[in-house]
């Protein structure tokens, strides 16, 4: 047997923290984000070291919901309590065998185990993931779907703050001509150079998305997830000739392979809670490196823990493969860790320090909704 310390999990504590967006966020098909519950998990060990995880599902966005996290953690408790968290993958394999699916709940556990492993080793998570390749990562700014002129104003402000990538939400008013105006006015507002892409979050028909794409085909524009299926997105890509980013349809190895075969994945959103945490997202990252697909490494929503987890994976990836990351914590309040990274000049860096490098302020958490001990 080895002489390495034998860590065992002794406790699982879960909090529900409502995150409120600085501005109410409108997307296609009536999806909105004003206040959304984030689930914060702490995993304690017999060595006095704890790891933090987070998952914040957006309602009506993906097959996940915040109130599903506590029962999933209870279901996983017999595997987790007394288990050895160090190294992450062995224990996560046991979790995924014990509770099939539920990747969003598994994501919070996986993130906490990476935090724990990093703290036990005294190393940042990006070092455990292969080493720092990009200390400074490009951000995108996402603009809520409101009147085209107002979106152009927000784009101008974002550009002035150093942002070079602008995501334009489309489809909230089910008016394809307004979507054309949104893309045209935002492109005009930021000028040539910055990346501009229009995201329907699955909310368009093939016909409407094709009309929008053809109406802006003279511009440098990327489309994102116009329709609900990969086949429809591939049809829009081929009818418009515009590059395509996938998001909702890309959530596991099978969907990534299919998207690549359909030729509609110029870029992809790799979100922690879609895939099931850092471990699964690392596998997706490696597959996308092979495909030559540009990656947006992030999560659905969240605050400092989810943001930090995505930043560590992005920072350990080749710079040319990372399209952008998202400062999720910058869109909402409260901040859990006031010292966590923030955007600066359109860029952000992963936190320093062992593990994820962020520590929630207990006052921001309130009373736990679940507390389990070995
Ligand atoms: Mg998207």
Boltz pocket constraint, residues with backbone or C-beta under 6 A from the ligand:
constraints:
  - pocket:
      binder: B
      contacts: [[A, 199], [A, 201], [A, 224], [A, 225], [A, 247], [A, 248], [A, 269]]
      max_distance: 6.0
